[in-house]
Amino acid sequence: MLAAELKNMQTSFAADGFVIAQGFFAADMVEEMRQRGEQTLAQRDRISGNYTNVTKGLEKVDSFFAELLHDGPQVALLQQLMATKPVPVTSSFFTKNNTAEIVNPHFDAHTGGVIWVALDDCDDTNGCIHFLRGSHLRQQEFAYVRPDRSNDLSNHPDKGAAVMKAGDMLLFRATTVHWSGPNFDGSPRRGFNCFYTGETA
Ligand SMILES: O=C(O)CCC(=O)C(=O)O
């Protein structure tokens, strides 16, 4: 990655609390993540509060995901954005097959960072992720958001939609408020996520 490109990403990440690295993973790697992710669905409970479309702990059932969580190329980039070493916690597979599978506005943790790889193209029609720009800098204001409560932030002026192509990767602070809406057209909308702790600089 060019130094100027990294600098732009660092600037966006610092201001918005998220940034997209376009085309970060090649098509063959994306296909492997899809196939292995689908295989884990049968082997893991779908957990995470009320959500039926989140499968956590992929690294426990497939060493491919363990290696990716710990040593994938995303770790170095996330470290450069977070300005601290990401400490791996878990990896998850997100599906979204229908209009009921929404994810309410929430933040993931009080410290750390997250990567989310688009395994399919996603936009508003199939339920892409949305962020509140800069919410990582206004934690008290958004302390009320909870994954098990609906809060409609769709008209918030700081809303940003993470429209992505398969292979693009989102990187965000665990404190940045995000959510995803319904899958209106029923097209596949799968994502692979890794969560890292680590003190903020
Ligand atoms: O995939 C989604 O719809 C939500 C993802 C999410 O909340 C996360 O990665 O923390």
The ligand as an SDF file (V2000), in Angstrom:
LIG
                    3D

 10  9  0  0  0  0  0  0  0  0999 V2000
  -23.0150   -7.9820    9.6010 O   0  0  0  0  0  0  0  0  0  0  0  0
  -23.8050   -7.2500   10.2060 C   0  0  0  0  0  0  0  0  0  0  0  0
  -24.9040   -7.0140    9.7850 O   0  0  0  0  0  0  0  0  0  0  0  0
  -23.4190   -6.5840   11.5040 C   0  0  0  0  0  0  0  0  0  0  0  0
  -21.9510   -6.6790   11.7920 C   0  0  0  0  0  0  0  0  0  0  0  0
  -21.5890   -6.2310   13.1510 C   0  0  0  0  0  0  0  0  0  0  0  0
  -22.3830   -5.7490   13.9140 O   0  0  0  0  0  0  0  0  0  0  0  0
  -20.1990   -6.3670   13.5660 C   0  0  0  0  0  0  0  0  0  0  0  0
  -19.3690   -6.8550   12.7910 O   0  0  0  0  0  0  0  0  0  0  0  0
  -19.8940   -5.9670   14.7180 O   0  0  0  0  0  0  0  0  0  0  0  0
  1  2  2  0
  2  3  1  0
  2  4  1  0
  4  5  1  0
  5  6  1  0
  6  7  2  0
  6  8  1  0
  8  9  2  0
  8 10  1  0
M  END
$$$$
